[in-house]
Amino acid sequence: MISTSTPFRRATDALPRFSVAALVLMLVLVAIVASMVGIAAWSITGGGPTSADVAAARTAGYQQGYDAGAAQGKTDGRKQGYDRGHKAGYAKGLSVGRRTGLKKGRKAGYTAGYAAGVAAGQASVKPAAGGGKKGN
């Protein structure tokens, strides 16, 4: 121990002597402990899954995800396709109905107007005073 009352000429005089044997002993002990820890860690992880187990799990997970996505895609796609088709059919039917109605309306209006014009024309012409057939 260093006494505070004992004066040293140098600071290194207060330090203990360096021993090569102590250094070698320390390195050997560190190597032994590191080896024990490495062996223990290696033996603990020895019972993990094999590469075949990992490949089988990956394949099964892919297939399950694919099946679930395909099922959801069919229901969602069918619903969206039905809605889109219904709207497109309604629009097409509406335009066809309007064109057909316009054609029929024009024809009926022309026919009714023509008949009314003929009737009005015949009503404006006065019948002859003789009131009979023409005799030849």
Legacy VTK file of the C-alpha trace (Angstrom):
# vtk DataFile Version 3.0
C-alpha trace
ASCII
DATASET POLYDATA
POINTS 136 float
0.000 0.000 0.000
1.033 3.470 -0.676
1.238 5.651 2.271
0.455 9.291 1.802
3.199 10.192 4.179
5.841 8.304 2.130
7.193 10.475 -0.634
8.036 8.803 -3.995
10.390 10.246 -6.471
8.373 9.001 -9.457
4.726 8.079 -9.991
5.720 4.674 -11.307
7.238 3.776 -7.974
3.757 3.672 -6.478
2.500 1.080 -9.047
2.955 -2.667 -8.488
5.560 -4.502 -10.552
4.582 -5.925 -13.956
4.507 -9.713 -14.097
4.562 -11.603 -17.406
3.290 -14.740 -15.670
0.227 -12.875 -14.433
-0.452 -11.649 -17.987
-0.190 -15.173 -19.428
-2.402 -16.581 -16.659
-5.006 -13.907 -17.362
-5.018 -14.673 -21.112
-5.372 -18.410 -20.449
-8.312 -17.864 -18.101
-10.022 -15.559 -20.618
-9.578 -18.161 -23.388
-11.021 -20.933 -21.173
-14.090 -18.883 -20.240
-14.661 -17.839 -23.871
-14.425 -21.470 -24.984
-16.944 -22.564 -22.352
-19.398 -19.850 -23.371
-19.007 -20.744 -27.061
-19.541 -24.457 -26.446
-22.612 -23.754 -24.302
-24.122 -21.456 -26.937
-23.435 -23.966 -29.717
-24.988 -26.846 -27.811
-28.122 -24.819 -26.948
-28.846 -23.906 -30.590
-28.175 -27.406 -31.911
-31.860 -28.439 -31.760
-33.228 -25.737 -34.108
-35.228 -26.220 -37.315
-33.498 -27.760 -40.299
-33.398 -26.210 -43.740
-36.049 -28.700 -44.893
-38.355 -27.532 -42.084
-37.830 -23.909 -43.087
-38.509 -24.686 -46.767
-41.682 -26.610 -45.903
-42.933 -23.783 -43.678
-42.207 -21.226 -46.404
-44.071 -23.278 -49.014
-47.057 -23.831 -46.711
-47.195 -20.132 -45.810
-47.055 -19.107 -49.462
-49.849 -21.520 -50.379
-52.060 -20.363 -47.505
-51.541 -16.718 -48.449
-52.190 -17.439 -52.113
-55.420 -19.313 -51.359
-56.677 -16.584 -49.027
-55.834 -13.845 -51.561
-57.486 -15.731 -54.415
-60.672 -16.232 -52.404
-60.825 -12.586 -51.375
-60.037 -11.467 -54.926
-62.894 -13.542 -56.322
-65.466 -12.094 -53.928
-64.240 -8.505 -54.245
-63.774 -8.740 -58.006
-67.180 -10.302 -58.548
-68.813 -7.561 -56.495
-66.989 -4.787 -58.341
-67.642 -6.400 -61.724
-71.342 -6.746 -60.973
-71.596 -3.112 -59.937
-69.698 -1.908 -62.993
-71.720 -4.140 -65.330
-74.990 -3.047 -63.774
-74.114 0.609 -64.219
-72.922 0.059 -67.791
-76.072 -1.933 -68.628
-78.297 0.739 -67.134
-76.574 3.450 -69.144
-76.744 1.424 -72.352
-80.385 0.519 -71.779
-81.228 4.125 -71.048
-79.656 5.387 -74.254
-81.241 2.612 -76.362
-84.621 3.290 -74.750
-84.342 7.003 -75.431
-83.461 6.429 -79.084
-86.297 3.910 -79.536
-88.769 6.177 -77.729
-87.742 9.128 -79.865
-88.259 7.137 -83.071
-91.647 5.812 -81.950
-92.676 9.241 -80.698
-91.767 10.893 -83.991
-93.647 8.243 -85.938
-96.722 8.485 -83.701
-96.610 12.279 -83.778
-96.247 12.357 -87.532
-99.101 9.907 -87.966
-101.379 11.774 -85.552
-100.435 15.133 -87.042
-100.996 13.920 -90.561
-104.372 12.476 -89.627
-105.336 15.698 -87.876
-104.235 17.739 -90.879
-106.224 15.605 -93.271
-109.282 15.793 -91.037
-108.948 19.542 -90.739
-108.548 19.866 -94.472
-111.622 17.797 -95.145
-113.640 19.734 -92.607
-112.746 23.016 -94.241
-114.042 21.916 -97.628
-117.792 22.311 -97.831
-119.750 19.500 -99.357
-121.640 20.207 -102.622
-125.269 21.361 -102.448
-126.509 18.413 -104.418
-125.538 16.062 -101.766
-125.453 13.109 -104.012
-123.351 11.141 -106.320
-122.183 12.480 -109.546
-123.985 10.959 -112.295
-122.374 10.226 -115.599
LINES 1 137
136 0 1 2 3 4 5 6 7 8 9 10 11 12 13 14 15 16 17 18 19 20 21 22 23 24 25 26 27 28 29 30 31 32 33 34 35 36 37 38 39 40 41 42 43 44 45 46 47 48 49 50 51 52 53 54 55 56 57 58 59 60 61 62 63 64 65 66 67 68 69 70 71 72 73 74 75 76 77 78 79 80 81 82 83 84 85 86 87 88 89 90 91 92 93 94 95 96 97 98 99 100 101 102 103 104 105 106 107 108 109 110 111 112 113 114 115 116 117 118 119 120 121 122 123 124 125 126 127 128 129 130 131 132 133 134 135
